[in-house]
Amino acid sequence: MNEDLRGDVRLLGSLLGRVLTESGSSELLADVERLRALTIEAYENDDAQAIEAAEELVDSFSPTRAAQVARAFTCYFHLSNLAEEHHRVRVLRARDAAGGAVTTDSLPAAIEQLVGEVGADEASRRLRELRFHPVLTAHPTEARRRAVASGIRRISELLSERDATSAGTLSGAENDRRLLEEIDVLWRTSPLRTTRPTPLDEVRTAMNIFDQTLFEVVPRVYRMLDDWLLANDAGSRPTEAPAFFRLGSWIAADRDGNPFVTASVTKTAAAIASEHILLGLERAATRIGRTLTLDSADTPADAGLKALWASQRAFAGEVTAKVGTRAPNEPHRRVLLVIAARIAATRLRNADLAYSKPEELLSDLRVIQTSLRAAGANRSANGELQNLLWQVETFGFHLAELEVRQHSKVHRQALAEVAAGGELSEMTNEVLDVYRTISYLQSRYGLNASRRYIVSFTQCSEDIANVYALAEAALGSADAAPTLDAIPLFETFDDLQASTTILAEMIELPAVQARLAQTGRRLEVMLGYSDSSKDVGPVSATLALYSAQERIAEWARDNEIELTLFHGRGGALGRGGGPANEAVMAQPPGSVEGRFKLTEQGEVIFAQYGDKTIAARHIEQMAAATLLASSPTNEKSNADATADFRDVAATMDVRSRERFYELIRSEGFPQWFAQVTPLEEVGLLALGSRPARRGLSVESLEDLRAIPWVFSWTQARINLTGWFGLGSALAAVGDLDVLRDAYARWPLFTAMINNVEMSLAKTDDRLAKRYLALGDRDDLAALVLEEMRLTREWVGLTTGHAEVLETRPVLRRAVRLRSPYVDALSLLQLRALREVRASGSSDPLDEPHQLLLLAVNGVAAGLQNTG
């Protein structure tokens, strides 16, 4: 471990130990240390006696002590996660301070490679059309309370201060005291939510990310790119970096299975988001306006600026009189300050002064920029004012486009009621109200505030036609209906197979043809990673998704469609997780074309966007990968490898699916799954506003949402959703030379194997056996353990690695250092599970349930990519 990181972990760990001693007596710390020593010995030496001794120690704890120990280990994980993030930021900042070396996954490196492959003009065209479009979702995978996350952020800020503080000084002593204070607060803050968050709570959590990072970070990334593009001319010439980032959100708009997301909630969510972006733009315009003190003698206004000022005086006399008095000889300043006042009026809904749409604001800002350039004030024109322009281009007046999602079955039921002509049910009225809300949002915040409508479980073109039919029914006519882009979401294996047939029928629909004509034949298609994996297993799902993308991209080319594929990826490996930039590079030829859109959710949102430096790096990496994915060399390597290993893929697909079905189609499997994992208890954690399942009990996997399916297997230290079936698939291929060749040359296969290595590193067969023993099906337990063994064996043979993550030493060390501590929490969770199962209690407030939920929270913090 890096010495700076090691020092931070030791410091935070020692301060936590001091807090535990102060708050719970030395006996609490002694119990924590005894359990820690036993789990480390058991893990490092594969010592069966040590793990049994640790289990006995856990069983000896009183309920109160067990809960305290669980919270102590959870606090430790929060602090160690913080230390790792802090060190990552430290490394990135050191690199930037040293001159910002061009790394292979940076935007400059991507552009240089493109210039070498396609020429400067074509590379420039591709850069101008670049789009990276993350969509924030409220899927419940963030186990931390917002209070805990806020406390961790305060400790992180203190660590940053400490880097600039000399030890032993007065300021150093103050930093120590404040760290102890914040760690004490973290320890005393209950890690469990007492109530389930509402959709609007989730909106406000996302707004914290925007306020803390994205508003400033996005123009910073553009500026970094522009500085590289223009080199010594940066600032003195018009900028060349495009505003390539767009933000979407499902939070308080995704109503598929969430009864708490209503039309009224969606409308309020849009208002909250607009308040944040307009306030940000108002403050930025005011700040820049106050500094734009360029005297008219040296920097005269051009005709365009004079005309704009005259227009402002005509309809905003009071504001212009006040501004004109303060800045009589500073024409650019006074115009921008009036613009700031108009942004404020837009936020406050003052119709006399408000902008009706963001394009009007952009036009006014460009008038100022043009005048500054005409007067020779190029640096003022291309500096902070350009940052403001980029922010408006990126976020508009809506901040993040609200994308409505609803299940196709709900549409069919609602349309049937409308056609019947009788009294409409509450459900159908709510469906119709959603379209009225979309219409309002478009008129209030602009077309891009909400125009995408995603249809879950699209199974035929009629499911798309229903969206437009319901919009017409809601608003009274097609002309009055809002502008909509209905997006099919293909989730199951069968629907992925049928995707191009459905799309071919879809583009014949009159409403879709009209939108294609309006947009220049742009079309978006969404792919579901979660349900496809739950449907056929991770291996077949990965191959099916790749094959579907190949066919959809070819269909789009044949039909002259500008395609954007929207990837519904989760944070965990069983839901399409793993390094996203590597996944982009492994996409089929023609499926990216400089546009990449994906869901970002739960703990992934905070991991990728919670810190400014890390957020900037993530956006740059994703943009670079999106550019390079369509480079001739990358497309050729993907195409050649796919052709060369098509038979391998077919063999793996058939065998992995057979193996997966052998498990999940066994009689009584859903009930057994609920026995051997904390599935039922995960639903008590109040992680998010959406219910964990569709029915009252788990009678089939169809009743279960994908997130608790993944989360529960992870908690049981089995991680089944990330690897099950791969061992059998590789063994079915059997030829090591072929497999090793595929690992070397086939990006999709390489990414799959590397992701499974990460999953296996966090899988523990010693603890898995203990969880599986909670059930009464030795046959299913044996099947899971045998496939685990087979997967470890064949992944090692395929990679040639003596141990998992051999080529990623930093990640391997991190996993190995964490695992013994996670083991301690798993043993506490097992104790609680046994007590819950023995008592038959369903009271979430009793001691076994509370211990179980504390342990679930801690394991999530330790393993990180949980759902």
DALINNOR-V254311 format. One record per pair of residues at least 12 apart in sequence whose C-alpha atoms are under 8 Angstrom apart, sorted by the first residue. I is the first residue (numbers start at 1). J is the second residue. D is the distance in whole Angstrom. If there is no record, write none. Layout:
i = [I;I]
j = [J;J]
d = [D;D]
This chain:
i = [1;1;4;5;5;5;8;9;9;9;12;12;13;13;15;15;15;16;16;16;16;16;17;19;19;19;19;20;28;28;28;31;32;32;32;35;35;35;35;36;36;36;38;38;38;38;39;39;39;39;39;39;40;40;42;43;43;54;54;55;58;58;58;59;63;63;63;66;66;67;67;67;70;70;70;70;70;70;71;71;71;71;71;72;73;73;73;73;74;74;74;74;74;74;75;75;75;77;77;77;78;78;78;79;82;82;83;86;86;86;88;89;89;92;93;105;105;105;106;106;106;107;107;107;107;107;108;108;108;109;110;110;110;110;111;111;111;111;113;114;114;117;117;117;118;126;126;127;127;127;128;128;128;129;129;130;130;130;130;130;130;130;131;131;131;131;131;131;131;131;132;132;132;132;132;132;132;132;132;132;133;133;133;133;133;133;133;133;134;134;134;134;134;134;134;135;135;135;135;135;135;135;135;136;136;136;136;136;136;136;136;136;136;137;137;137;137;137;137;137;138;138;138;138;138;138;138;138;139;139;139;139;139;140;140;140;140;140;140;140;141;141;141;141;141;141;141;141;141;142;142;142;143;143;143;143;143;143;144;144;144;144;145;145;145;146;147;148;148;148;151;151;151;152;154;155;155;155;158;158;158;161;162;191;191;192;192;192;192;193;193;193;194;195;196;196;196;196;197;197;197;197;198;198;198;199;199;199;199;199;199;200;200;200;200;202;202;202;202;203;203;203;203;204;207;207;209;209;209;211;212;212;212;213;213;213;213;213;214;214;214;215;215;217;217;217;218;218;218;219;219;219;220;221;221;221;222;222;222;223;223;225;226;226;226;229;235;235;235;235;236;236;236;237;237;237;238;238;239;243;243;243;244;245;246;246;246;247;247;247;247;247;248;248;248;248;249;249;249;249;250;250;250;250;251;251;252;252;252;253;253;253;253;253;254;254;254;254;255;255;255;256;256;256;256;257;257;257;257;257;258;258;258;259;260;260;262;262;263;263;263;263;264;266;267;267;270;270;270;270;273;273;273;274;274;274;274;274;275;276;277;277;277;277;277;278;278;278;278;278;279;279;281;281;281;281;281;282;282;282;282;283;284;285;285;285;285;285;286;286;286;288;288;288;289;289;289;289;289;290;290;291;292;292;292;292;293;293;293;294;294;294;294;295;295;295;296;296;296;297;298;299;299;299;299;300;300;301;301;301;301;301;302;302;302;304;304;305;305;305;305;305;305;308;308;308;309;312;312;315;315;316;319;319;320;320;323;323;332;332;335;336;336;339;339;342;342;343;356;356;357;357;357;358;358;358;358;362;362;362;365;365;366;368;369;369;369;397;397;397;398;398;398;398;399;400;401;401;401;401;402;402;402;402;403;403;403;403;403;404;404;404;404;405;405;405;405;406;406;406;406;407;407;407;408;408;408;408;408;411;411;411;411;411;412;412;413;414;414;414;415;415;415;415;418;432;432;432;432;433;435;435;435;435;435;435;436;436;436;438;438;438;439;439;439;442;447;451;451;451;451;452;452;452;452;453;453;453;453;453;454;454;454;454;454;455;455;455;455;456;456;456;456;457;457;457;457;457;457;458;458;458;458;458;459;459;459;460;461;461;461;461;462;464;464;464;464;465;465;465;467;468;468;468;485;485;487;487;487;487;488;488;488;489;489;489;489;490;490;490;491;491;491;491;491;491;492;492;492;492;493;493;493;493;493;496;496;496;496;497;497;499;499;500;500;500;520;521;521;521;522;522;522;522;523;523;523;523;524;524;524;524;525;525;525;525;526;526;526;526;527;527;527;527;527;528;528;528;529;529;529;529;529;529;529;529;530;530;530;530;530;530;530;530;531;531;533;533;533;534;534;534;534;536;536;536;537;537;537;537;537;537;538;538;538;538;538;538;539;539;539;539;539;539;539;539;540;540;540;540;540;543;543;546;546;549;549;549;550;550;550;550;552;553;553;553;554;563;564;564;564;564;564;565;565;565;565;565;566;566;566;566;567;567;567;568;568;569;569;569;570;570;570;570;571;571;571;571;571;571;571;571;572;572;572;572;572;573;573;573;573;573;573;574;574;574;574;575;575;575;578;580;581;581;581;581;582;582;583;583;584;584;584;584;584;585;585;585;585;585;585;586;586;586;586;586;587;587;587;588;588;588;589;589;589;589;589;589;590;590;592;592;592;593;593;593;593;594;594;594;594;595;596;603;603;604;637;637;638;638;641;641;641;641;642;645;645;648;651;651;651;652;652;652;652;652;653;654;655;655;655;655;656;656;656;656;656;657;659;659;660;660;663;663;663;670;670;670;670;671;671;672;672;672;674;675;675;676;676;676;676;676;676;677;677;677;677;677;677;678;678;678;678;679;679;679;681;681;681;682;682;682;682;683;684;684;685;692;692;692;692;693;707;708;710;710;711;711;714;715;715;715;715;715;716;716;716;716;717;717;717;717;717;717;717;718;718;718;718;719;719;719;719;722;722;722;723;723;723;723;723;724;724;724;724;725;725;726;727;727;727;727;727;727;727;727;727;728;728;728;730;730;731;736;736;739;740;740;743;743;753;754;757;757;757;758;758;760;760;761;761;761;761;762;762;762;765;767;767;767;769;769;770;771;774;818;819;821;822;822;822;822;825;825;825;826;826;828;828;828;829;829;829;829;830;832;832;832;832;833;833;833;835;836;836]
j = [810;813;87;83;84;87;83;79;80;83;79;80;76;79;179;180;183;75;76;180;183;184;29;180;183;184;187;72;65;68;69;69;69;72;73;54;57;58;824;820;821;824;50;51;53;54;51;54;820;821;823;824;820;821;820;819;820;824;827;827;827;828;831;831;847;848;851;828;851;850;851;854;825;828;851;854;855;858;187;191;854;855;858;187;821;824;825;858;855;857;858;859;861;862;186;187;858;858;861;862;152;861;862;152;152;156;156;156;159;160;614;613;614;613;613;621;624;625;620;621;624;225;620;621;623;624;225;228;229;624;624;625;627;628;123;127;624;627;628;628;631;631;632;633;632;594;627;242;594;627;241;242;244;244;594;242;244;594;595;623;626;627;244;245;246;594;595;596;623;626;244;245;246;595;596;597;619;622;623;626;245;246;247;248;595;596;597;598;246;247;248;597;598;599;600;247;248;249;250;597;598;599;600;206;247;248;249;250;251;599;600;601;605;249;250;251;599;600;601;602;199;202;250;251;252;601;602;688;601;602;688;690;707;602;687;688;689;690;707;867;601;602;603;687;688;707;711;866;867;602;603;687;603;685;687;857;860;861;191;192;857;861;191;192;193;205;189;186;189;191;182;185;186;186;182;179;182;183;175;178;179;175;175;854;857;685;853;854;857;685;686;687;686;686;686;687;688;689;686;687;688;689;260;688;689;251;252;260;261;265;689;252;265;268;269;251;252;688;689;251;252;269;272;272;273;276;606;609;610;276;610;611;612;609;610;611;612;615;609;612;615;280;391;612;615;616;245;391;616;387;390;391;616;616;619;620;241;242;243;241;387;241;239;240;241;241;378;379;382;383;378;379;382;378;379;382;378;382;382;390;393;394;394;394;394;395;400;394;395;399;400;401;400;401;402;403;400;401;402;403;402;403;404;405;269;402;265;266;269;266;402;403;404;405;403;404;405;406;404;405;406;405;406;407;456;406;407;690;691;694;689;690;691;690;689;690;430;434;430;433;434;437;437;437;437;441;398;402;441;449;398;399;400;347;397;398;399;445;347;399;395;396;397;398;399;343;344;346;347;397;344;347;340;343;388;391;392;340;341;343;344;340;388;336;337;339;340;388;336;337;340;336;384;385;332;333;334;336;337;333;337;333;330;332;333;380;330;332;333;330;331;332;333;329;330;331;329;330;331;329;375;372;375;376;377;331;375;331;332;371;372;375;371;374;375;367;371;331;332;335;367;368;371;335;364;367;335;335;338;352;353;353;338;341;334;338;337;338;368;372;368;365;368;361;364;354;355;355;444;445;397;445;446;392;396;397;446;389;392;393;385;389;389;381;381;382;385;445;446;449;445;446;448;449;449;449;448;449;450;451;449;450;451;452;450;451;452;453;454;450;452;453;454;453;454;455;456;453;454;455;456;455;456;457;455;456;457;458;463;431;463;466;467;470;463;466;428;427;428;431;428;466;469;470;473;470;471;473;474;474;470;471;474;475;481;482;474;475;482;450;451;482;481;482;483;482;483;482;483;484;485;484;485;486;487;467;484;485;486;487;486;487;488;489;526;486;487;488;489;488;489;490;491;488;489;490;491;492;495;488;489;490;491;495;490;495;502;502;502;503;505;506;506;486;487;488;506;506;509;511;486;484;486;511;512;515;523;524;525;526;524;525;526;525;526;527;528;526;527;528;527;528;529;530;531;532;528;531;532;535;532;535;536;541;544;527;544;545;548;544;548;548;552;551;552;555;562;560;561;562;561;562;563;564;561;562;563;564;563;564;565;566;563;564;565;566;565;566;567;568;545;565;566;567;568;567;568;569;541;545;567;568;569;570;575;576;568;569;570;574;575;576;706;707;705;706;574;575;721;701;706;709;721;657;660;661;656;657;660;721;724;725;574;721;722;723;724;725;652;653;656;657;723;724;725;726;652;653;654;656;657;649;653;587;588;587;588;591;588;589;590;591;591;589;590;591;590;591;591;592;595;596;597;591;592;595;596;597;596;597;598;599;597;598;599;598;599;598;599;600;599;600;601;867;600;601;602;603;604;865;866;867;710;722;865;866;867;721;722;755;756;759;865;710;721;722;723;706;710;867;755;622;621;622;625;626;625;751;748;751;596;622;625;626;629;625;626;628;629;634;747;629;638;747;748;751;629;638;748;635;638;639;629;630;635;636;638;639;630;635;626;629;630;626;627;629;630;626;627;629;630;626;626;864;865;865;745;746;746;747;742;745;746;747;746;742;746;733;729;732;733;726;729;730;732;733;729;729;725;728;729;732;724;725;726;728;729;725;725;728;724;725;780;783;784;698;699;700;701;698;699;775;776;777;698;774;775;716;771;772;773;774;775;712;713;715;716;771;772;712;715;716;833;708;709;712;849;852;853;708;712;853;856;708;844;853;853;704;705;707;708;705;867;867;866;867;866;867;866;826;856;859;860;866;767;768;771;826;762;763;764;765;767;768;826;763;764;765;768;759;760;762;763;755;756;759;756;759;760;788;791;784;787;788;791;787;791;791;787;788;789;790;791;792;793;794;795;787;790;791;794;795;794;797;798;798;798;799;798;799;795;805;795;804;805;804;805;792;804;804;805;812;815;815;819;863;785;823;826;827;781;785;830;830;834;862;862;862;858;859;862;863;855;858;859;855;859;851;852;855;851;852;855;856;852;848;849;851;852;848;849;852;848;848;849]
d = [8;7;7;7;7;6;6;8;6;6;6;8;7;8;8;6;8;8;7;8;7;8;6;7;7;6;8;8;7;8;7;8;6;8;8;6;7;8;7;7;7;7;6;7;7;6;6;6;5;7;6;6;5;8;8;8;6;8;8;6;7;6;7;7;7;8;8;7;7;8;5;7;6;7;7;6;6;7;7;8;7;8;7;7;7;8;7;7;8;7;4;8;7;8;7;6;8;7;6;6;7;6;8;7;7;7;8;7;8;8;8;6;6;7;8;6;6;7;6;6;6;7;6;7;7;5;7;7;8;8;6;8;7;6;7;8;8;8;8;7;6;7;7;8;8;7;7;7;8;7;8;6;8;8;7;8;6;5;6;8;8;7;5;6;7;6;5;6;7;8;6;5;6;6;5;6;8;7;6;7;6;5;6;7;8;6;5;7;7;6;6;6;5;6;6;6;4;5;7;7;6;5;6;8;8;6;5;6;7;6;5;6;7;6;5;5;7;6;5;7;8;6;7;5;8;6;6;7;6;6;7;8;8;6;5;5;8;8;8;8;7;5;6;7;8;7;8;7;5;4;5;7;8;8;6;6;7;8;7;8;7;8;6;7;6;7;8;7;7;7;7;8;6;8;7;6;6;7;7;8;7;8;7;7;7;7;8;7;8;7;6;8;8;6;4;7;6;6;7;7;6;5;7;7;5;7;5;7;7;8;6;7;7;8;6;7;8;8;8;6;7;6;8;8;7;7;8;7;6;8;8;8;8;7;7;6;5;7;7;8;8;8;7;6;7;6;7;8;7;6;6;7;8;6;8;7;6;7;7;7;8;6;6;6;5;8;7;5;5;6;5;5;7;7;8;7;8;6;7;6;7;6;8;6;6;7;8;8;7;7;5;7;5;5;6;7;6;6;5;6;6;5;7;8;8;8;6;5;6;5;6;6;5;7;7;5;5;7;7;6;6;6;5;5;7;8;8;7;7;7;7;5;7;8;7;7;7;8;7;6;5;6;8;8;6;7;7;7;7;8;6;6;7;8;6;5;6;8;6;8;7;8;6;7;6;7;7;8;6;6;7;7;8;7;7;8;8;5;7;6;6;8;7;7;7;7;5;7;7;6;6;8;7;7;8;5;7;5;5;7;7;8;8;7;5;8;6;8;6;6;8;7;7;6;5;8;5;6;7;8;8;7;5;7;7;8;6;6;7;6;8;7;5;7;8;6;7;8;8;8;6;6;6;8;8;8;6;8;7;8;7;7;7;8;8;7;7;7;6;8;8;8;8;8;8;5;7;7;8;8;7;7;6;7;6;6;7;7;7;8;8;7;8;8;5;8;7;6;7;8;6;8;8;5;8;7;6;5;5;8;6;5;8;8;6;7;5;6;7;8;7;5;6;6;5;6;7;8;7;6;6;6;5;6;6;6;6;6;6;8;8;6;7;8;8;7;8;7;5;7;8;7;8;7;8;7;7;8;5;7;8;6;6;8;8;7;7;7;8;6;7;7;7;5;8;8;8;8;6;5;6;6;5;6;7;8;7;6;5;6;6;5;6;6;8;7;6;5;6;7;5;7;8;8;6;6;6;8;8;6;6;6;8;7;8;6;7;5;5;7;6;5;8;6;8;7;7;8;7;8;7;8;8;7;8;7;8;6;6;7;8;6;6;7;5;6;7;6;5;6;6;4;7;8;6;5;8;6;5;6;6;7;7;7;7;8;7;7;6;8;7;7;7;7;6;7;8;7;5;6;6;5;6;8;7;6;5;6;6;5;6;7;8;6;5;6;6;4;6;7;7;7;6;5;6;7;5;7;7;8;7;6;6;8;5;6;8;7;7;7;5;7;6;8;8;6;7;7;8;8;7;8;8;6;7;7;7;6;6;7;7;7;6;6;6;7;7;8;7;7;6;8;8;8;7;6;8;5;8;7;6;7;7;7;7;8;7;6;6;7;8;7;8;8;6;5;8;8;8;7;6;7;7;7;7;8;7;7;7;5;5;8;6;5;7;6;5;6;6;7;7;7;7;7;8;7;8;8;6;6;7;6;7;8;5;6;5;7;5;7;8;7;8;6;5;4;8;8;8;8;6;7;6;5;6;8;8;7;8;7;8;8;6;6;6;6;7;7;5;7;8;7;7;5;5;8;7;8;7;7;6;7;8;7;5;8;7;6;7;8;7;7;6;8;8;8;5;5;5;8;7;6;6;8;7;8;8;8;7;7;8;6;5;8;7;7;8;6;7;7;6;8;4;7;7;7;7;8;8;7;5;7;8;4;6;6;5;7;6;7;7;6;7;7;8;6;6;6;6;7;7;6;7;7;8;6;5;8;5;5;7;5;5;6;6;7;6;7;8;6;7;7;7;7;8;5;8;8;7;7;7;8;8;8;7;8;7;7;6;8;6;5;6;7;7;6;6;5;6;8;7;7;7;8;8;6;6;8;7;5;6;8;7;6;8;5;7;7;6;6;8;8;6;8;6;6;6;7;8;8;7;8;7;7;8;7;8;6;6;7;8;5;4;7;7;6;7;7;7;7;6;8;7;7;6;6;5;6;7;7;7;8;7;5;6;7;7;7;7;6;7;8;7;7;7;7;7;8;8;8;8;8;8;7;7;7;8;8;8;6;6;8;5;7;6;7;7;7;7;6;7;5;5;7;8;5;7;6;5;7;8;7;6;6;7]
